[in-house]
């Protein structure tokens, strides 16, 4: 009962300075959140396409005894990158991927990849390569 008597006696005077201070704190917090988002999204952002078990076709016809795996790497970020090697990581289930515990990993020798490696991939460009 005493709490309600104390609360009824408190006078709250909100001035324009108080409103502007709350507004400034809100805007500063939003700017901080936006800067964190920009920082997380900055840098090179690489996406890729892989197509396996393709048949190599040359100018004279189909070279049917050789299957290839083709790669296309895109740089969608705001900085250039260097492609230094090609590799794969295989996860048997979602939990292995979640905890980053692959079942198999491999890195390919640059001699079996068509396309120059290392390759300097600029902003907005793509790199194509094949694995024989």
N, C-alpha and C positions, 0 to 999 in steps of 0.2 A: 504494500500500500504506500509505503514511504517513497518508493521508486517513482510511482506515477505522480506524486506531489512534486518531486524534484523536477521531473520532465516537464510538467506544466509550467514551472517557474522559469525555465530556460528561454531566453529570447534569442532568436536566430536573426542576425542582420547580415544579409547577403548583399555585398556591394558589387559594382561593375568590375572592380579589381579581382574579386574572387571568381567571378564568372570567366573573366579573361585568363586567369591563372589555370582554371580547370580546362579551358579550351586549349591553351598552350601546351599543357601536359598531354592532352589527347593527341594533338597534332604531332608533337615530338615523338610520342610512342608509335604512331602510324609511320612516321618517316624512318624510325629505327627498324621497324618490321620490314618496310619496303627495301631498305638498304641490305638487310640480311638476305632477303629473297634475291635481290640483284647479285649479291656476292656469291650465293650458292649456284646461281645459273650462269655466272661468268666463266670464261675459259673455253677450251675446246669441248664441244659436245659431239661425240662420234656416234653415228648410227651405221649399221651395215646390213647387207643382204648376202646370204649364202645360198647357193643352189648346188646340190650334190647330184652325183650320178648323171651328169650331162654327157652327151656324145659330142666329141669335137668334130666340127664341120670345117673343111678347108675349101679352097676355091675349086678344086677338082672333084670334090664329092665328100662322102662321109667316111671318116676314119673311125670305123665301128669298133675296133678292138681297144680303144682307149677311152675310158671314162674320166671326166675331169670334175673338179669342184671349183665353181667360180665364186669370186668375192667382189663385192662393190662396197667401198667404204666412203661415207659422206662426212664432211666436217660442217656441222650446222652451228658451231659456236662462234665466238668472237676473237679467237686466237688460232694461229696456225699450229699444226702438230707434225711430228715426224713418225711415220710408220716404220718401225724397226724390225718387227717380226710378225708372224701369223701363228696363232695357236688356238686350241680348243679346250674348253672345260666341260665335262659331262657330269651331270647330276642325275642320279637314279630316281629321286623323288623331291618333292617340294621342300621337305625339312632339311635335306642336305643343302639345297640352294639357300634356304633361309639362314642356316648357320655357316655357310660357305665352306662346306666339306665335300669337295668333288670326289666322284668315284674314279674318274680318269682325267688326266690332263696331258696335253701334248703341244710341242712347239715344232714347227716345220723348218727344215733346212731351206735357206733362200735359193739353193740350186734347183729345187723342185717346184718353185713358184715362178710363173711367168709374170712379168711386171717388175719394175725396179724396186729393190729394197736395199737400203733405206730410201724412203720417199718422203719429201717435204710436201705435206698436204695443206694447201692454203685455205682460207676462209671461203666457204661456199663451193668448194671444188669436190670432186670425187676421184677415187683411185680404183682401177679395175685390175684384177689379177686372177690367175687360174692355178690350181694345184693339180699336177699330173699324177 
